[in-house]
Amino acid sequence: MKKQIDILIIGAGISGSVLAERYAKAGKKVLIIEKRDHIAGNCYDYIDENNILVSKYGAHLFHTNEEEVWEYINRFNNWYPWEHKVIARVDDKTVPIPVNITTVNTLFNTNISTEAEMKAWLDAHKSDIPNPENGEEAVLSKVGPVLYDKMFKHYTKKQWDKYPIELDASVLNRIPVRYNYDDRYFSDKYQALPEGGYTKVFEKILDHPNIDVLLNIDYFDVQDEYSGYEKIFYTGPIDRFFEFKHSLIEKLEYRSINFVSETRDQEYFQENSVVNYPGIEVPYTRIVEYKHFGNQKSDKTTIVKEFTVDEGDPYYPVPNPRNQEIYSKYKEEADKLEDVYFVGRLANYKYFNMDQAFKNALDLFKELEPTFVEEESETTNEVV
């Protein structure tokens, strides 16, 4: 006898898992269909052959100013403070990212020491562009042409296969610039990593008798077998959903990442968890050394070089006017469907930080189920 299912969710990443948990708590029977062989989406991590906790799809650093999101994630694990820092190799020198006083002093042999001096230096070097229309203008308006060329132009080309001038201003507007010595990559109130890794968080999120998860199944291979649900939530690429019915609409662009893992027979390979390579001297964008996260212990170390590519699992939408025009056509088709909801980075063709992905799913649930009231006693985990 076929098991009753009220809610069908395609994808077991942040968006799908949060919606599954919410609907399960609301008394609905939930089925998740996941194409990969694991839950947690791109947050998936595991212990490798060097006994080091590594992320299969790149480092994920949680940060937020959203109290609701912070409270929610602490239900499912304890989190330890982690203020992420990134350094870059530029002109045979090592500098912090975001650009701050140390960055400028190191690269230009200046002696800036105050916020006023840093602001004056940037004002003297940045371009006067009140309303940037593309990524290049966005960076020039913040740091000027020299830092743009040294730190942003070629890195962006490697990451997106497009120069900043070919991308929306929003892509590089997110890059912060500091007028002080603050070398933290983020400045949010809450910055932390989960004890034992993200996969454990998702295991707890999905640990409910009302939730079933099917792995290694492509929804589009079995979609005719599933019908009659109250709601369907789709978290994959929006163009994939419609490609069989609307093949005349052009496909959207996505960027993928080729992760090349190496074992080094040494305690540490680099002095920091993440080192960026903005120049053209190497083809990869950065090297992540996971042993730094959580002060892990091992006789060896694991490093991962990241090469951004066109083929492979889609990770990043490519925001420019052409793709937004294509997306709008898919959005029109999506809006015609009843009780089918497109949620998450790929389905909305929009970049979300981790906390934004959590909030987006939580907000959608509240919008669709405004009468649901959760018992306060269901919050069980301690906030560290």
N, C-alpha and C positions, 0 to 999 in steps of 0.2 A: 504494500500500500504506500502510495506516495506521501511523504511527510508534508504537513502543512507549512507553508512559508508565506509570511506576510510581506517581508521586505527583501528585495534582491539587490545586492551590492556587487559591482564589478570593480575589484581592486582592493587589496588589503594593506594599503599604505595609510598615511595619516587620515586623509578624508574618509576613506571607506571604513577604517577601524573605529573612528570616533562616532560616525553615524550608526555603525553596528552596535556599539556599546550603548548609545543613547536609546535607540529603539528597543534593544533588549531590555533595558531597565524600564522602559515604558510598557513592557509586556508583550512585545511583538516577537514573532519567530523570524529570525534573520538568517539568510544564506549569503555568504561571500564566495564569489568565484574569482580565483587569482591565477593568472597565467604563469607566474614564476613558481619555483618550488619552495617558497618561503613567504612568511608574512613580513610586515614592517616596511614594505616598499623600499625606497632608496635609503631608508634609515637602517636597514638590516646590517647587523654586525655579528661577529663570531670570533672564536679563539682560533688562531692560525697555528701552523706547525711549530712556530717559535714560542707558543704559549702567550701570545700577545693578542689582546682584543683589537680587532681591526674592522673597519667599515668597508663593505664590499663596493659601495658606490660613492666613496669620497667622505671626507670628514664632515660631520654634522654637529654644529655648535648651537646649543639652544640659548636663546636670549629673548627677553620680552619685557615690555612695560605693562602688559595686560594682566591685571590681577586675576581675572576670571580664568585665563589660560594657565597661569602659574598655579592657581588652586587646583585646576582640573588635572594637570599632569602629575601633581604630587599625590593624587589618589592612588597612583599605580606604581610608584617606586619612590625611593629616597634619592635625592639629588645632591651632589656635592658642588661647591662653588668652583667655577672655572672661568677666569677672565682671559678670553682668547687673545693671543697676540700673533701677528704675522710680520715677517721680515722679508725683504727683497734684496736680491743681488743686482746692483746697478753700478755700472762702471767700475767693476772690481771692488766695490764697496758694499757694505751691508747696512740697510736703512730700514726703519720701521714703516709700516703701512697701518693706518692712514698717514698721509703727509703731516708731519708736525715739526716742531722746532729742530729736533735732532735730525730729521730727514734733510732739511734745508742746510743746516750747519755742516753736515757730513758731505753732501754733494757739492756745495758751493764755497766751502771754507769760510763761512760767515761766523759771526759771534753773537747771534741773536740769543737773548736771554729772557725777554719778557713778551707777554701777549701783544702789547702795543707794537713792539718791534717786528714781531711775526706778521701782524696784520699789515703793517706798513710795507714790509717786504712783498707780501702777496699782492697788495694794492698796486705796487710799482711794476709787478711782472704779469699780472693777469690781464686778460683782454676785456674790454668794455663791451659785453654782450648781455643786455638786460633780459632778453627772452630767448634763450638758446633753443634752436630748432632741431638740433641733432646732437649725437654724443660728443662729437669733436667740440662744438661750441659750448657744450655743458662743461667740459673739462677746462677749456681755455678760459672760461669765465670764472673758474675757481682758482687755477694755479698758473695759467699762462702757457706759452708755447714750449719753453725749455723742459719743464717738468712733464708736460703732456707728451713730448717726444720720448723722454727717458723712461717714463713709468706707465704710460697708458696706451699710447698709439699701437705699439706692436703686440703688447699683451692682449689687447682687445682683438686684434687681428687673429692671433693664435686661438683665442677662446671662441670667437664667433665666426671666424673666416670672413669677417667684414671689418673694415676700419671704422672707427667711431663715427665718422661722417655719414656712414651708411646705416646707422642705427638711430632709434629714437633717443631723444635727450634723456628720457627717463632711465635708460640703462645705466648711464654714467652719472646721472644726478644723485644716485644713491651713495656715491663715494663720498665719505666724510673728509673734511679737512680740519685739522686741529691747530689752534693758535697757541698751544702750550706744549708740554712734554708728554702728555697723555698718549701712551702707545698701545692702549687697548683697541682691539679691532671694533668692538661694540661699546656702547655707553649705556645700555639698557639697565634698568633697576635690577632685574634678575638675569643672571648669567650662570649656567650650571650644566653639568653632565649627569646622566643617570648612573647610579651604582650598578655595575655589572653589564651596562650597555643598553642600547635602545631596544634590541629584540626582546629583552625581558619586560620592558615597558609594554610592548604590544601584546606579548603573551598574557599579561595581566588585564589589559584593556579588553581582550577578546575572550577572557575566561568567564564565560557566562553560559548557563544551560540553554539559553534561547538562541545562541549563535553557533552556526555550523560553518566551517571553512573548507572549501575544496581547492586544493593546490594543483598545479600542473595542468590546468584546464583553460583553454582560450575560449572565452565566452562566445566568440563568433563562430566557433566550431559546434556549439551546443545550444545556441540561442533559441532554436525552434523547439527545444525540449522544455523551455521554461516560459510560463505565461500565467496570467491570473493573479499577479501580485498587486498589492495595494500601491506600492511605489517601487521604482527602480532608480538606483543611484549609480551613475557611470563616472569613473575617475580616470579613464584612459584618454588618449588623444582624441579630440572631438572629430577630426577628419576620418579617423579609423571607424568610428561609429557609423558614419554616413557613406563610406566609400562604396558600398555595394549598391546603394540606392541612388546616390548622387555623384556618380563617377565623373560628371562633367565639371564639377567644382574642383578647382586646382588644389593640390595638396599643400599643406602648411609646411613651413621649414622648422626643423628642430635641430638642436645640437646634442650630440652624444659625447661620451668620454671613454677613452681606452685607458684602463688602469693597468699599469705594468708594475707588478710587485717584485721586489728583490729582497733577498736575505743577505744581510751583511754580518760577517763574523766579528763584531765589535760591539762595545756597549752602546754607543750612539753614533749615528752617521752625521747628524747636524745638530746645531745648538738650539733649535726651536722645533715645535711640532709641525709648523708649516713654513716653507720657504718658497716665495714666488720668484719667477724668472721672467721679468718683463721684456727682456731683449730678444734679439733674433739669433743669439749665439747658440741656443738650444731649442729644440722643437716642442718641449713640454712646457706647460704653464706653471706647474709647481711640483714640489716634492713634499709628501706628507709622511712624517715618521710617527706612527701611532703609539710607540712606546712612551712618548712624552705625556700622553693623556692618562691621567690617573696615576702617574708615577709608577708605571708597571715595571716589573723585574723580569729580566731574562738575560742569559749569557749572550744572546744574539739580538739583532734588531731587524725590523721589517720596514722598508721604505716603499712608497708607492709613487711612481711618476705618472702624472696625468696629462694625456694627450687629448685635446678636444677634437672630435671628428664629426663627419656628417652621418655616417652609417652606424647603426646600433640602436640600443634602447634610447628613446627620446628622453632627454633630461631638461633641456631648456627651450622654451619657445623663443623665437627670434623676432623681437619687436621692431618692426619698421612699418611704414605706411602700406606697403604691398601686402604683407602678411595680415595686418589688421583689416584690410579690405576683404581678404579671403575669409578670415575668421568671421567677419560680420555675416557672410552668406551662410556659413554653417550655423551661426547663432540664430539666424532666422528660421532655419529648419528645426533646430532644437526647441525653439519657443513654440513650435506648432504641436509638439508632443504633449500628451496628457500623462501626468504622474511619472514622467521620466525627468530626472534632474542631473545636470552636469556639474560636477563639483571637483575642485582641485586645480593644480597648476596646468596640467595637460588638457583637461576638459574645458577650462576657462581660457586657455591660451594666455596665461598671465603668470608672471613670476611671483611666487609667494615665499617669504621666509617661513621657517618651521612654525613659529607662533601664529603667523597669519593663516597658515593652513589649518591649524587647530581651531582658531577663532572662526574661520570661514565655515567650517563644518558645524561648529557649535551654534553659530548664528543661523545657519540654514535649518537646523533641527528646531530651534526656538521659533523660527518663522513658520515652519510647517506644523508644529505641534505646540501651539501657545498655551494649551491647557495642562501640559505635563508639569507636575510638581514633584521634585525629587526629595526624598527624605534626607534630612541632614545627617542622620546616622550612617548613611552610605559612604561618607567620606572617611576613610579608614587609615590612610597612610600619613605618616608624620612629615611635616615640611621642615627640611633641614636648612 
